Structures are given as C-alpha cells and as structure tokens.
C-alpha cells in the first residue's frame, strides 16, 4: 500500500468528526427551517382572507408552489443527514472491527480527535507505539476490505 493510499484512509477516518459536527448543524438548520419557514407558511395560508375567485386561484397557486419548494428543501436536508449518518456508521464499524490495541488508538485518534500525546498518556503507550498501531490499523483496514475501502472512500 502506498503512502497516498494510507493518507486517503486516514483522511476518510478523520472525516468522522467533521461529519458529526455537520450533522449537528444540519439538524439544527432543518429544525429551524421547519419552525420558522415551513410552519408559518402553512399557518399564513390558512389565515389569508379569501379574495374574489380569480385572485384566490392565483394566491392558492403561489402558496402551493412555495410549499412544494419548502418540502423539497426539507427532503434534501433529510437525505443529506441520512447519507452523512450512514458514512459515520461505516467509519465507526471499520474502526470497531480492528483488534483491541488498534481500535483503542484509532477510536481516540479519529472518533474523539485526541492528539498523539494524549492518546499515549491515556493508553499507557509510547507515542511512537501509538503511531505504529495506527499504521497497522490503516494497513489492516486496506487488507480487510481488499481494495473495496477505496470504493467506500470515493463513494462519499
């Protein structure tokens, strides 16, 4: 395995923390959008005074279009959240399938985002040993997935 492939795997594993933060922000955005945009639209539509026939059809059409657009935005946000959570779960599963030493180091490094010094002191290893466990973990991930790991990485 080349250094570039090792770098790709590490970058993919490191994306867990970014995904986690992005999911939190998107969930907040979705909630805010529903509360402050979509729900008020529905409430306003119900309160609109019924004008004459021709104008009523136009008003109803505009509100229906806005509602469709808002629903599309909501569905897109939900789909994004689903995709990101699925990728997070895949990263977590890949790390969870490693042996104990490698799993401990990778969990601390890629899921919790700890630095080498913190990982070494928490686990009672030398920094260099933690880095060797990380390298072995990356190699084992590539070996266990027999090249499919790069398909998984490139999928997102």
RACORUR-V520476 format. One line per field, one symbol per residue. ss: DSSP state (H for helix, E for strand, C for the rest). phi: phi as a letter, one per 20 degrees, with the letter a starting at -180 (. if undefined). burial: I if it has 24 or more other ideal C-beta (glycine too) atoms within 12 Angstrom, else O. A space follows every 10 residues. Layout:
ss->???
phi->???
burial->???
This chain:
ss->CCHHHHHHHH HHHHHHHHHH HHHHHHHHHH HHHHHHHHHH HHHHHHHCCC CCHHHHHHHH HHHHHHHHHH HHHHHHHHHH HHHHHHHHHH HHHHHHCCCH HHHHHHHHHH HCCCCHHHHH HHHCCCHHHH HHHHHHHHHH HHHHCCCHHH HHHHHC
phi->.effffffff fffffgffff fffgffffff fffffddfff ffffgfefff ffgfffffff ffffffffff fffffffffg fffffffgff ffffffeefg fffffffffe eemfefffff ffemdfgfff ffffffffff ffffelnfff fffffd
burial->OOOOOIOIII OIIIIIIOII OOIOOIOOOI OOIOOOOIOO IOOOOOOOOO OOOOOOOOOO OOIOOOIOOI OOOIOOIOOO IOOIOOIIOI IIOIIOOIOO OIIIIIIIII IOOOOOOOII OOIOOOOOOI IOIIIIIIOI IIOOIOOOIO OIIOOO
